[in-house]
């Protein structure tokens, strides 16, 4: 069965974006870029890959899930297919028709849809964000890979916006980087083996 992996950057106090949705307080340093390129190259946007001449083969993911607020920054800069090298699914009840044939807009229940998607053949599925979508999909998440940044924000968009509902996790690795970012890799308690 395909795994759903929430791969995201966060502040020490658990915020993935500022209250306005921006995330420039979580800079991507060279060591973080090297880590991503080596282990999760599929998470590098297609237009960034083209600019850098970076086109490695996929290692793990063939699908990306995101909420509308995660998709919106790409649209604002005129990029309608930010991850053209992946199957792209955006959950939105208000977006309407897709601005790009390579991006599928889904207006139905994210958890139901994702549970079915995990049963289909294919590679693992990357949950790119945001916090609202992650909160809805927590029951389906198999792994969390968190780039924990050495910054406190005090407010913002949480890692997963949901009511009080503890989810048990098992830490399988912690990789400190020179910049102070620590990459934490967790399995949910129902998962039994990592693949990446």
Buried (B, 14 or more C-beta within 10 A) or exposed (E): EBBBBBBBBBBEEBBBBBEEBEBEBBEBBEBBBEBBBEBBBBBBBBBEBEEEEEEEEEBBBBBBBBBBBBBBBBBEEEBBBBBBBBBBBBBBEEBEEBBBEBBEBBEEEBBEBBBEBBEEEEBBBBBBBBBBBBBBBBBBBBBBBBBBBEBEBEEBBBBBBBEEEEBEBEEEEEEEBEBEBBBBBBBBEEBEEBEB
